[in-house]
Amino acid sequence: MQFSNNTFPTFNLIYTMEENQNLVPGHDGGTHVSGTPLTTALTADAAPDLLVNSIDRRIVKVRPMSTPIDQLSRHAGARSASSMTVEYYSVDTKRTETEVISDLDAASVVTDDDGNITISLRTGCDQIFDPSETVLVPGVSGADGQPLVLYTVARRERGVDFSVVNPVMADGAAQVPQITVGCKLVRMGRAAAELDVQTAQFSALPRKQNNNCQIFKMQVEQSTLQKLAGKEVGWTFSDQEEAAIIDMRLGMEKNFVFGAKAKIMDNVKNEPVYLTGGIWSQAGRQFVLRLAKLGEGDMIDLCSAAFTRNAGSKQKLLIAGTRLMESLSRMECTRSITAGDTMVRWGIEFKEIRSNFGSLLVLHSEVFDQCGHESDGLVVDPEYVTKYVHLPFKVEKLDLRRSGQRNTDAVVITEASCLVLRYPDAHMRVIGE
């Protein structure tokens, strides 16, 4: 594979559309080239993403198994960022359940002339209930032994009024079953009357978050005499570029996963330096996994946590450290947890673990070992990982001879980017103990 300067187009914008008369705006905002051949310089000016994507397709061929998160982000495509600090919105879902925090007070039970029973309950989160919503009370039996169902009448300053849908019958009279502290309340669908036109309003406000793009750089140099000297093997400057890209991607992988978001001042350069935050801390969930005697029950609990409670896709990645991978490899497969075939996605070879909740594509990562997480792992939903790029990946040639610095061939590899998780609850940290 060749990674010479000729392979990678340089993304310096030489002229703007206003300055270059050959770039003609289209009817719907596109760009056309008129009166001159289409060149890489024109393409970089008018449609930079076209060449950036091509570069990413070449980069992903360099040691993909070592940098799975960076690999995934390049295959998924990137969004352009206009500044080093990226602001984005992540949307959560409304809570579906809460618990009763005070025993049902007999004084709050009201029965009207038609026998309808209304009760008032204090819950851990009254705000999730809206009028006309039906509510299930698992573990509390109503009529005919079926789970108790309530209908939301009104939300008060302290507590919520519910109508009992299926009260128990005793001595020919409807009665309210015992509802105590800790009873779970689960929101279900709304029930409207025939003449209802409106219902309680619902809207979701996204949570604004931010991350910093980090400028990743790598410089490769070779002296003129070194280039001319005879070698036992065909080690060229392009081979050095490839080795540099491997090292650069490994460093980026560690920042993308475990980096800490910050803006610091370099006192030597007297300039600010932006550091990107990793997705490890962005994940919205955490699960503790016992590794000493990892069995079917533990894996069922892990898959349940990863794939339930509005948790996104039914196929996710599990990037694992060595000790976690060893425990998974020793686990016996059962009917509930099965080991699937080897899968290749995004140029990476995964081992699949299937459960009734969803499938985990498992991959060992030495980056986790190097960063002190050999017992841990990270469940990632690839549908909700977004890469932002402020400076696209590029290779620029430095003319150090003409500037009188050194008699060398030199290139600088640069990218300014960051990763964000748009739906934090779709991703989960796995802590092995």
C-alpha positions as a LaTeX table, in Angstrom:
\begin{tabular}{lrrr}
\hline
Residue & $x$ (\AA) & $y$ (\AA) & $z$ (\AA) \\
\hline
Met1 & 0.00 & 0.00 & 0.00 \\
Gln2 & 1.36 & 3.39 & $-0.97$ \\
Phe3 & 0.98 & 6.45 & 1.24 \\
Ser4 & 3.13 & 8.90 & $-0.64$ \\
Asn5 & 2.33 & 12.54 & $-0.93$ \\
Asn6 & 1.04 & 11.88 & $-4.43$ \\
Thr7 & $-1.52$ & 9.46 & $-3.03$ \\
Phe8 & $-3.17$ & 12.04 & $-0.80$ \\
Pro9 & $-4.49$ & 15.30 & $-2.26$ \\
Thr10 & $-3.69$ & 18.38 & $-0.22$ \\
Phe11 & $-6.72$ & 20.27 & 1.06 \\
Asn12 & $-5.45$ & 23.82 & 0.98 \\
Leu13 & $-8.15$ & 25.97 & $-0.57$ \\
Ile14 & $-6.31$ & 27.83 & $-3.30$ \\
Tyr15 & $-9.23$ & 29.96 & $-4.39$ \\
Thr16 & $-12.84$ & 30.54 & $-3.52$ \\
Met17 & $-15.82$ & 30.34 & $-5.83$ \\
Glu18 & $-15.90$ & 34.09 & $-6.01$ \\
Glu19 & $-12.27$ & 34.22 & $-7.20$ \\
Asn20 & $-12.46$ & 31.27 & $-9.60$ \\
Gln21 & $-14.72$ & 32.01 & $-12.56$ \\
Asn22 & $-14.70$ & 28.32 & $-13.60$ \\
Leu23 & $-16.84$ & 27.33 & $-10.62$ \\
Val24 & $-20.49$ & 28.02 & $-11.44$ \\
Pro25 & $-23.22$ & 27.73 & $-8.79$ \\
Gly26 & $-26.08$ & 25.39 & $-9.64$ \\
His27 & $-29.81$ & 25.98 & $-9.41$ \\
Asp28 & $-30.20$ & 24.07 & $-6.12$ \\
Gly29 & $-26.96$ & 25.05 & $-4.40$ \\
Gly30 & $-24.64$ & 22.65 & $-6.21$ \\
Thr31 & $-21.44$ & 23.55 & $-8.03$ \\
His32 & $-20.47$ & 23.05 & $-11.68$ \\
Val33 & $-17.12$ & 23.38 & $-13.46$ \\
Ser34 & $-17.18$ & 25.31 & $-16.72$ \\
Gly35 & $-14.43$ & 26.03 & $-19.24$ \\
Thr36 & $-11.65$ & 23.99 & $-17.61$ \\
Pro37 & $-10.86$ & 20.35 & $-16.85$ \\
Leu38 & $-11.90$ & 19.02 & $-13.45$ \\
Thr39 & $-8.82$ & 18.90 & $-11.22$ \\
Thr40 & $-8.19$ & 17.80 & $-7.64$ \\
Ala41 & $-7.67$ & 21.45 & $-6.66$ \\
Leu42 & $-11.08$ & 22.40 & $-8.01$ \\
Thr43 & $-12.65$ & 19.37 & $-6.39$ \\
Ala44 & $-11.07$ & 20.18 & $-3.02$ \\
Asp45 & $-12.49$ & 23.70 & $-3.29$ \\
Ala46 & $-15.99$ & 22.87 & $-4.51$ \\
Ala47 & $-16.61$ & 19.43 & $-2.98$ \\
Pro48 & $-13.97$ & 18.62 & $-0.36$ \\
Asp49 & $-15.94$ & 15.73 & 1.16 \\
Leu50 & $-15.62$ & 13.85 & $-2.14$ \\
Leu51 & $-11.87$ & 13.52 & $-1.69$ \\
Val52 & $-11.93$ & 13.26 & 2.08 \\
Asn53 & $-14.12$ & 10.15 & 1.90 \\
Ser54 & $-11.72$ & 8.64 & $-0.61$ \\
Ile55 & $-8.81$ & 9.18 & 1.78 \\
Asp56 & $-10.72$ & 7.62 & 4.66 \\
Arg57 & $-11.37$ & 4.54 & 2.52 \\
Arg58 & $-7.60$ & 4.11 & 2.13 \\
Ile59 & $-6.75$ & 4.81 & 5.75 \\
Val60 & $-9.13$ & 2.11 & 7.00 \\
Lys61 & $-7.00$ & $-0.54$ & 5.30 \\
Val62 & $-4.14$ & 0.12 & 7.74 \\
Arg63 & $-4.37$ & $-2.22$ & 10.77 \\
Pro64 & $-8.18$ & $-2.02$ & 11.19 \\
Met65 & $-8.30$ & $-4.60$ & 14.01 \\
Ser66 & $-6.11$ & $-2.40$ & 16.23 \\
Thr67 & $-8.32$ & 0.69 & 16.05 \\
Pro68 & $-11.98$ & $-0.44$ & 15.86 \\
Ile69 & $-13.56$ & 2.82 & 17.04 \\
Asp70 & $-11.58$ & 4.96 & 14.61 \\
Gln71 & $-12.30$ & 2.38 & 11.90 \\
Leu72 & $-16.03$ & 2.50 & 12.54 \\
Ser73 & $-16.10$ & 6.31 & 12.52 \\
Arg74 & $-14.37$ & 6.50 & 9.10 \\
His75 & $-16.72$ & 3.99 & 7.51 \\
Ala76 & $-19.77$ & 5.76 & 8.92 \\
Gly77 & $-18.73$ & 9.11 & 7.45 \\
Ala78 & $-18.13$ & 12.38 & 9.25 \\
Arg79 & $-19.89$ & 15.68 & 9.78 \\
Ser80 & $-18.06$ & 18.91 & 9.11 \\
Ala81 & $-17.36$ & 21.10 & 12.14 \\
Ser82 & $-16.91$ & 24.84 & 11.69 \\
Ser83 & $-14.94$ & 25.26 & 14.92 \\
Met84 & $-12.75$ & 23.28 & 17.28 \\
Thr85 & $-15.57$ & 23.04 & 19.83 \\
Val86 & $-18.49$ & 20.95 & 18.61 \\
Glu87 & $-21.97$ & 21.45 & 20.06 \\
Tyr88 & $-24.51$ & 18.71 & 19.52 \\
Tyr89 & $-27.83$ & 17.54 & 20.91 \\
Ser90 & $-28.62$ & 14.13 & 22.33 \\
Val91 & $-32.27$ & 13.16 & 22.76 \\
Asp92 & $-33.35$ & 11.02 & 25.67 \\
Thr93 & $-36.70$ & 9.27 & 26.00 \\
Lys94 & $-39.31$ & 9.99 & 28.64 \\
Arg95 & $-39.11$ & 7.71 & 31.67 \\
Thr96 & $-41.53$ & 4.82 & 31.48 \\
Glu97 & $-41.58$ & 3.72 & 35.11 \\
Thr98 & $-41.23$ & 4.88 & 38.70 \\
Glu99 & $-42.04$ & 3.60 & 42.18 \\
Val100 & $-44.54$ & 4.42 & 44.89 \\
Ile101 & $-42.80$ & 6.29 & 47.72 \\
Ser102 & $-45.65$ & 6.30 & 50.26 \\
Asp103 & $-48.19$ & 3.63 & 51.21 \\
Leu104 & $-51.68$ & 4.17 & 49.85 \\
Asp105 & $-53.59$ & 6.25 & 52.41 \\
Ala106 & $-57.13$ & 4.95 & 52.98 \\
Ala107 & $-58.28$ & 8.56 & 53.34 \\
Ser108 & $-57.32$ & 9.24 & 49.72 \\
Val109 & $-59.62$ & 6.49 & 48.38 \\
Val110 & $-62.84$ & 8.00 & 47.00 \\
Thr111 & $-65.78$ & 5.98 & 45.59 \\
Asp112 & $-68.45$ & 7.82 & 43.59 \\
Asp113 & $-72.11$ & 6.92 & 43.20 \\
Asp114 & $-71.38$ & 4.74 & 40.16 \\
Gly115 & $-68.83$ & 2.66 & 42.07 \\
Asn116 & $-65.79$ & 4.16 & 40.38 \\
Ile117 & $-62.79$ & 4.31 & 42.70 \\
Thr118 & $-60.21$ & 7.12 & 42.64 \\
Ile119 & $-56.95$ & 6.99 & 44.62 \\
Ser120 & $-54.03$ & 9.34 & 45.14 \\
Leu121 & $-50.46$ & 8.07 & 45.13 \\
Arg122 & $-47.12$ & 9.73 & 45.75 \\
Thr123 & $-44.46$ & 8.52 & 43.34 \\
Gly124 & $-40.76$ & 8.98 & 42.80 \\
Cys125 & $-41.41$ & 11.04 & 39.66 \\
Asp126 & $-44.92$ & 12.45 & 39.41 \\
Gln127 & $-43.97$ & 14.49 & 36.34 \\
Ile128 & $-43.92$ & 11.49 & 33.99 \\
Phe129 & $-47.68$ & 10.95 & 34.30 \\
Asp130 & $-50.15$ & 12.86 & 32.14 \\
Pro131 & $-53.97$ & 12.77 & 32.22 \\
Ser132 & $-55.54$ & 9.95 & 30.16 \\
Glu133 & $-52.48$ & 7.68 & 30.46 \\
Thr134 & $-53.03$ & 4.11 & 31.60 \\
Val135 & $-50.62$ & 2.71 & 34.19 \\
Leu136 & $-49.73$ & $-0.88$ & 35.03 \\
Val137 & $-48.89$ & $-1.93$ & 38.59 \\
Pro138 & $-46.85$ & $-5.14$ & 38.24 \\
Gly139 & $-46.96$ & $-7.41$ & 41.26 \\
Val140 & $-50.34$ & $-6.10$ & 42.46 \\
Ser141 & $-53.37$ & $-8.15$ & 41.43 \\
Gly142 & $-56.64$ & $-6.64$ & 40.32 \\
Ala143 & $-59.85$ & $-8.33$ & 39.24 \\
Asp144 & $-59.59$ & $-12.01$ & 38.19 \\
Gly145 & $-55.94$ & $-12.10$ & 39.25 \\
Gln146 & $-54.85$ & $-9.82$ & 36.41 \\
Pro147 & $-52.27$ & $-7.10$ & 37.09 \\
Leu148 & $-53.79$ & $-3.93$ & 38.48 \\
Val149 & $-54.33$ & $-1.16$ & 35.91 \\
Leu150 & $-54.86$ & 2.51 & 36.73 \\
Tyr151 & $-56.09$ & 5.46 & 34.65 \\
Thr152 & $-54.42$ & 8.84 & 35.23 \\
Val153 & $-56.97$ & 11.49 & 36.20 \\
Ala154 & $-54.83$ & 14.46 & 37.27 \\
Arg155 & $-51.39$ & 15.37 & 38.52 \\
Arg156 & $-51.32$ & 17.44 & 41.66 \\
Glu157 & $-48.59$ & 19.41 & 43.41 \\
Arg158 & $-47.78$ & 16.36 & 45.53 \\
Gly159 & $-49.04$ & 13.11 & 44.12 \\
Val160 & $-51.10$ & 11.81 & 41.21 \\
Asp161 & $-54.81$ & 10.92 & 41.13 \\
Phe162 & $-55.64$ & 7.61 & 39.46 \\
Ser163 & $-58.88$ & 5.85 & 38.68 \\
Val164 & $-58.76$ & 2.12 & 39.46 \\
Val165 & $-59.64$ & 0.24 & 36.25 \\
Asn166 & $-59.93$ & $-3.32$ & 37.57 \\
Pro167 & $-60.45$ & $-3.31$ & 41.36 \\
Val168 & $-60.77$ & $-6.59$ & 43.23 \\
Met169 & $-64.26$ & $-7.72$ & 44.22 \\
Ala170 & $-64.98$ & $-8.78$ & 47.79 \\
Asp171 & $-68.47$ & $-9.42$ & 49.22 \\
Gly172 & $-69.99$ & $-7.93$ & 46.07 \\
Ala173 & $-68.17$ & $-4.63$ & 46.48 \\
Ala174 & $-65.17$ & $-3.20$ & 44.61 \\
Gln175 & $-62.07$ & $-2.73$ & 46.74 \\
Val176 & $-58.59$ & $-1.34$ & 46.16 \\
Pro177 & $-55.75$ & $-3.87$ & 46.57 \\
Gln178 & $-52.89$ & $-2.96$ & 48.87 \\
Ile179 & $-50.35$ & $-0.62$ & 47.25 \\
Thr180 & $-47.21$ & $-0.10$ & 49.33 \\
Val181 & $-43.84$ & 1.63 & 49.12 \\
Gly182 & $-41.71$ & 0.17 & 46.33 \\
Cys183 & $-44.56$ & $-0.91$ & 44.07 \\
Lys184 & $-43.62$ & $-0.22$ & 40.47 \\
Leu185 & $-45.79$ & 1.97 & 38.23 \\
Val186 & $-45.32$ & 1.51 & 34.47 \\
Arg187 & $-46.67$ & 4.02 & 31.96 \\
Met188 & $-48.74$ & 2.52 & 29.14 \\
Gly189 & $-50.79$ & 4.03 & 26.32 \\
Arg190 & $-53.25$ & 6.89 & 26.52 \\
Ala191 & $-56.99$ & 6.25 & 26.47 \\
Ala192 & $-59.20$ & 8.98 & 24.98 \\
Ala193 & $-62.96$ & 9.44 & 25.13 \\
Glu194 & $-65.02$ & 9.38 & 21.94 \\
Leu195 & $-65.47$ & 13.15 & 21.83 \\
Asp196 & $-61.88$ & 14.00 & 22.77 \\
Val197 & $-60.05$ & 16.07 & 20.18 \\
Gln198 & $-57.01$ & 17.00 & 22.26 \\
Thr199 & $-54.85$ & 15.30 & 24.86 \\
Ala200 & $-52.08$ & 16.32 & 27.21 \\
Gln201 & $-49.20$ & 17.90 & 25.30 \\
Phe202 & $-45.96$ & 16.01 & 24.81 \\
Ser203 & $-42.62$ & 17.34 & 23.64 \\
Ala204 & $-39.02$ & 16.26 & 24.02 \\
Leu205 & $-36.25$ & 18.80 & 24.54 \\
Pro206 & $-32.82$ & 17.61 & 23.42 \\
Arg207 & $-29.91$ & 18.01 & 25.80 \\
Lys208 & $-27.16$ & 20.26 & 24.50 \\
Gln209 & $-23.64$ & 18.90 & 24.91 \\
Asn210 & $-20.22$ & 19.67 & 23.49 \\
Asn211 & $-16.86$ & 18.13 & 22.76 \\
Asn212 & $-13.54$ & 19.43 & 21.49 \\
Cys213 & $-11.89$ & 18.49 & 18.24 \\
Gln214 & $-8.27$ & 17.50 & 18.86 \\
Ile215 & $-5.57$ & 18.25 & 16.29 \\
Phe216 & $-3.76$ & 14.98 & 15.68 \\
Lys217 & $-0.41$ & 15.35 & 13.90 \\
Met218 & 2.43 & 13.11 & 12.78 \\
Gln219 & 5.59 & 14.23 & 10.96 \\
Val220 & 7.72 & 11.88 & 8.84 \\
Glu221 & 11.20 & 12.82 & 7.62 \\
Gln222 & 13.91 & 11.07 & 5.62 \\
Ser223 & 17.26 & 12.58 & 4.76 \\
Thr224 & 18.37 & 12.76 & 1.15 \\
Leu225 & 21.38 & 10.49 & 1.82 \\
Gln226 & 19.15 & 7.96 & 3.57 \\
Lys227 & 16.88 & 7.93 & 0.53 \\
Leu228 & 19.83 & 7.31 & $-1.82$ \\
Ala229 & 21.56 & 4.67 & 0.34 \\
Gly230 & 21.24 & 1.02 & $-0.62$ \\
Lys231 & 18.98 & $-1.10$ & 1.65 \\
Glu232 & 18.62 & $-4.84$ & 2.22 \\
Val233 & 14.84 & $-4.55$ & 1.87 \\
Gly234 & 12.63 & $-2.21$ & $-0.14$ \\
Trp235 & 11.99 & 0.21 & 2.74 \\
Thr236 & 10.76 & 3.42 & 1.16 \\
Phe237 & 9.46 & 6.75 & 2.36 \\
Ser238 & 5.91 & 5.50 & 1.72 \\
Asp239 & 6.55 & 2.62 & 4.14 \\
Gln240 & 7.51 & 5.18 & 6.78 \\
Glu241 & 4.29 & 7.08 & 6.11 \\
Glu242 & 2.29 & 3.91 & 6.60 \\
Ala243 & 4.05 & 3.14 & 9.88 \\
Ala244 & 3.39 & 6.71 & 11.01 \\
Ile245 & $-0.31$ & 6.39 & 10.18 \\
Ile246 & $-0.48$ & 3.16 & 12.24 \\
Asp247 & 1.03 & 4.93 & 15.26 \\
Met248 & $-1.16$ & 8.00 & 14.72 \\
Arg249 & $-4.36$ & 5.94 & 14.56 \\
Leu250 & $-3.44$ & 4.04 & 17.74 \\
Gly251 & $-3.01$ & 7.36 & 19.53 \\
Met252 & $-6.30$ & 8.67 & 18.15 \\
Glu253 & $-8.08$ & 5.49 & 19.24 \\
Lys254 & $-6.98$ & 6.04 & 22.83 \\
Asn255 & $-8.17$ & 9.66 & 22.78 \\
Phe256 & $-11.46$ & 8.75 & 21.10 \\
Val257 & $-12.20$ & 6.17 & 23.81 \\
Phe258 & $-10.54$ & 7.37 & 27.03 \\
Gly259 & $-9.65$ & 11.01 & 26.36 \\
Ala260 & $-10.58$ & 13.85 & 28.74 \\
Lys261 & $-12.24$ & 16.94 & 27.26 \\
Ala262 & $-10.22$ & 20.06 & 28.10 \\
Lys263 & $-8.75$ & 23.28 & 26.78 \\
Ile264 & $-5.28$ & 23.90 & 28.21 \\
Met265 & $-2.60$ & 26.51 & 27.66 \\
Asp266 & 0.80 & 25.40 & 26.37 \\
Asn267 & 3.12 & 27.83 & 28.16 \\
Val268 & 6.01 & 27.07 & 25.82 \\
Lys269 & 4.05 & 27.74 & 22.63 \\
Asn270 & 1.81 & 30.28 & 24.38 \\
Glu271 & $-1.19$ & 28.83 & 22.57 \\
Pro272 & $-4.34$ & 26.98 & 23.66 \\
Val273 & $-4.52$ & 23.25 & 23.02 \\
Tyr274 & $-7.86$ & 21.44 & 22.63 \\
Leu275 & $-8.20$ & 17.89 & 23.97 \\
Thr276 & $-11.11$ & 15.68 & 22.95 \\
Gly277 & $-13.34$ & 13.77 & 25.36 \\
Gly278 & $-13.61$ & 10.01 & 24.92 \\
Ile279 & $-16.78$ & 8.01 & 24.43 \\
Trp280 & $-16.03$ & 5.87 & 27.51 \\
Ser281 & $-17.23$ & 8.70 & 29.77 \\
Gln282 & $-20.05$ & 9.64 & 27.37 \\
Ala283 & $-21.78$ & 6.23 & 27.62 \\
Gly284 & $-25.02$ & 6.57 & 29.56 \\
Arg285 & $-25.02$ & 3.18 & 31.26 \\
Gln286 & $-22.72$ & 0.97 & 33.31 \\
Phe287 & $-22.86$ & $-2.74$ & 34.05 \\
Val288 & $-20.70$ & $-4.72$ & 36.50 \\
Leu289 & $-19.77$ & $-8.20$ & 35.26 \\
Arg290 & $-18.30$ & $-10.97$ & 37.43 \\
Leu291 & $-15.42$ & $-12.51$ & 35.49 \\
Ala292 & $-14.26$ & $-15.21$ & 37.93 \\
Lys293 & $-17.23$ & $-17.50$ & 37.27 \\
Leu294 & $-18.79$ & $-16.02$ & 34.17 \\
Gly295 & $-21.83$ & $-18.06$ & 33.22 \\
Glu296 & $-25.04$ & $-18.04$ & 31.26 \\
Gly297 & $-26.94$ & $-16.01$ & 33.85 \\
Asp298 & $-24.32$ & $-13.24$ & 33.85 \\
Met299 & $-24.37$ & $-13.00$ & 30.05 \\
Ile300 & $-28.16$ & $-12.91$ & 29.99 \\
Asp301 & $-28.05$ & $-10.02$ & 32.48 \\
Leu302 & $-25.41$ & $-8.25$ & 30.36 \\
Cys303 & $-27.45$ & $-8.60$ & 27.15 \\
Ser304 & $-30.61$ & $-7.54$ & 28.95 \\
Ala305 & $-28.92$ & $-4.37$ & 30.18 \\
Ala306 & $-27.41$ & $-3.65$ & 26.75 \\
Phe307 & $-30.54$ & $-4.16$ & 24.63 \\
Thr308 & $-33.53$ & $-3.16$ & 26.80 \\
Arg309 & $-34.97$ & 0.07 & 28.18 \\
Asn310 & $-34.98$ & 2.09 & 24.95 \\
Ala311 & $-31.44$ & 0.99 & 24.22 \\
Gly312 & $-31.23$ & 1.40 & 20.44 \\
Ser313 & $-30.23$ & $-1.21$ & 17.86 \\
Lys314 & $-30.41$ & $-4.98$ & 18.23 \\
Gln315 & $-26.85$ & $-5.49$ & 17.05 \\
Lys316 & $-24.03$ & $-3.75$ & 18.91 \\
Leu317 & $-20.28$ & $-3.94$ & 19.33 \\
Leu318 & $-18.52$ & $-5.12$ & 22.47 \\
Ile319 & $-14.93$ & $-3.89$ & 22.54 \\
Ala320 & $-13.20$ & $-5.93$ & 25.25 \\
Gly321 & $-9.92$ & $-5.95$ & 27.15 \\
Thr322 & $-7.83$ & $-9.12$ & 27.44 \\
Arg323 & $-9.17$ & $-10.40$ & 30.78 \\
Leu324 & $-12.78$ & $-9.83$ & 29.75 \\
Met325 & $-12.11$ & $-11.53$ & 26.41 \\
Glu326 & $-10.55$ & $-14.52$ & 28.17 \\
Ser327 & $-13.63$ & $-14.93$ & 30.37 \\
Leu328 & $-15.96$ & $-14.70$ & 27.38 \\
Ser329 & $-13.90$ & $-17.30$ & 25.51 \\
Arg330 & $-14.12$ & $-19.79$ & 28.40 \\
Met331 & $-17.88$ & $-19.43$ & 28.78 \\
Glu332 & $-19.93$ & $-22.42$ & 27.65 \\
Cys333 & $-22.60$ & $-21.74$ & 25.04 \\
Thr334 & $-26.19$ & $-22.62$ & 25.86 \\
Arg335 & $-29.57$ & $-22.39$ & 24.19 \\
Ser336 & $-30.09$ & $-18.89$ & 25.53 \\
Ile337 & $-26.57$ & $-17.60$ & 24.81 \\
Thr338 & $-25.02$ & $-18.92$ & 21.61 \\
Ala339 & $-21.79$ & $-18.24$ & 19.76 \\
Gly340 & $-22.41$ & $-17.29$ & 16.16 \\
Asp341 & $-20.09$ & $-17.31$ & 13.20 \\
Thr342 & $-17.23$ & $-14.93$ & 12.57 \\
Met343 & $-18.47$ & $-11.73$ & 10.93 \\
Val344 & $-16.59$ & $-9.08$ & 8.96 \\
Arg345 & $-17.97$ & $-5.54$ & 9.15 \\
Trp346 & $-16.20$ & $-2.24$ & 8.50 \\
Gly347 & $-13.14$ & $-4.27$ & 7.56 \\
Ile348 & $-12.97$ & $-5.80$ & 11.07 \\
Glu349 & $-13.41$ & $-9.46$ & 11.99 \\
Phe350 & $-15.80$ & $-9.99$ & 14.93 \\
Lys351 & $-17.01$ & $-12.98$ & 16.93 \\
Glu352 & $-20.77$ & $-12.90$ & 17.39 \\
Ile353 & $-22.61$ & $-13.68$ & 20.63 \\
Arg354 & $-26.35$ & $-14.10$ & 20.18 \\
Ser355 & $-29.02$ & $-13.77$ & 22.84 \\
Asn356 & $-32.78$ & $-13.42$ & 22.88 \\
Phe357 & $-32.27$ & $-9.69$ & 23.45 \\
Gly358 & $-29.85$ & $-8.99$ & 20.59 \\
Ser359 & $-26.42$ & $-9.79$ & 19.15 \\
Leu360 & $-23.04$ & $-8.58$ & 20.37 \\
Leu361 & $-20.16$ & $-8.37$ & 17.89 \\
Val362 & $-17.14$ & $-8.97$ & 20.12 \\
Leu363 & $-13.61$ & $-7.76$ & 19.43 \\
His364 & $-10.48$ & $-7.79$ & 21.56 \\
Ser365 & $-8.71$ & $-4.43$ & 21.91 \\
Glu366 & $-5.16$ & $-3.99$ & 23.17 \\
Val367 & $-5.93$ & $-0.29$ & 23.60 \\
Phe368 & $-8.10$ & $-1.23$ & 26.61 \\
Asp369 & $-5.14$ & $-3.14$ & 28.11 \\
Gln370 & $-2.74$ & $-0.26$ & 27.55 \\
Cys371 & $-5.15$ & 2.20 & 29.18 \\
Gly372 & $-5.68$ & 0.08 & 32.32 \\
His373 & $-9.02$ & $-1.45$ & 31.32 \\
Glu374 & $-7.97$ & $-5.04$ & 30.60 \\
Ser375 & $-10.97$ & $-6.36$ & 32.61 \\
Asp376 & $-13.46$ & $-3.93$ & 31.08 \\
Gly377 & $-15.33$ & $-3.43$ & 27.84 \\
Leu378 & $-17.54$ & $-0.96$ & 26.02 \\
Val379 & $-20.83$ & $-1.77$ & 24.32 \\
Val380 & $-21.22$ & 0.60 & 21.37 \\
Asp381 & $-24.26$ & 1.10 & 19.15 \\
Pro382 & $-22.74$ & 1.98 & 15.76 \\
Glu383 & $-25.96$ & 3.72 & 14.68 \\
Tyr384 & $-25.43$ & 6.44 & 17.27 \\
Val385 & $-21.71$ & 7.20 & 16.96 \\
Thr386 & $-20.98$ & 10.45 & 15.11 \\
Lys387 & $-17.62$ & 11.80 & 14.05 \\
Tyr388 & $-17.09$ & 15.55 & 13.66 \\
Val389 & $-14.16$ & 16.79 & 11.58 \\
His390 & $-12.79$ & 20.33 & 11.71 \\
Leu391 & $-9.69$ & 19.58 & 9.59 \\
Pro392 & $-10.03$ & 16.56 & 7.30 \\
Phe393 & $-7.24$ & 13.98 & 7.22 \\
Lys394 & $-4.52$ & 15.29 & 4.93 \\
Val395 & $-0.85$ & 14.83 & 4.11 \\
Glu396 & 1.17 & 17.98 & 3.38 \\
Lys397 & 4.71 & 18.06 & 2.04 \\
Leu398 & 7.20 & 20.36 & 3.81 \\
Asp399 & 9.99 & 21.92 & 1.77 \\
Leu400 & 12.65 & 22.03 & 4.49 \\
Arg401 & 15.52 & 22.32 & 1.99 \\
Arg402 & 14.27 & 25.56 & 0.46 \\
Ser403 & 13.58 & 27.01 & 3.89 \\
Gly404 & 17.16 & 26.20 & 4.91 \\
Gln405 & 16.27 & 23.98 & 7.85 \\
Arg406 & 17.22 & 20.40 & 6.91 \\
Asn407 & 18.15 & 18.39 & 3.83 \\
Thr408 & 15.22 & 16.00 & 4.20 \\
Asp409 & 11.99 & 14.87 & 2.61 \\
Ala410 & 9.23 & 15.64 & 5.10 \\
Val411 & 5.47 & 15.30 & 5.28 \\
Val412 & 3.03 & 16.21 & 8.05 \\
Ile413 & $-0.13$ & 14.16 & 8.57 \\
Thr414 & $-2.98$ & 16.10 & 10.21 \\
Glu415 & $-6.57$ & 15.62 & 11.30 \\
Ala416 & $-8.71$ & 17.61 & 13.76 \\
Ser417 & $-11.71$ & 15.56 & 14.87 \\
Cys418 & $-13.76$ & 14.15 & 17.73 \\
Leu419 & $-16.38$ & 11.47 & 18.40 \\
Val420 & $-19.72$ & 11.95 & 20.14 \\
Leu421 & $-22.49$ & 9.61 & 21.27 \\
Arg422 & $-25.81$ & 11.10 & 20.16 \\
Tyr423 & $-27.90$ & 8.70 & 22.27 \\
Pro424 & $-25.88$ & 7.97 & 25.46 \\
Asp425 & $-28.25$ & 5.29 & 26.79 \\
Ala426 & $-27.63$ & 3.16 & 23.69 \\
His427 & $-24.03$ & 2.62 & 24.87 \\
Met428 & $-22.79$ & 0.94 & 28.03 \\
Arg429 & $-19.57$ & 0.56 & 29.99 \\
Val430 & $-18.85$ & $-3.00$ & 31.15 \\
Ile431 & $-16.81$ & $-3.13$ & 34.37 \\
Gly432 & $-15.21$ & $-6.53$ & 34.98 \\
Glu433 & $-14.46$ & $-7.58$ & 38.54 \\
\hline
\end{tabular}
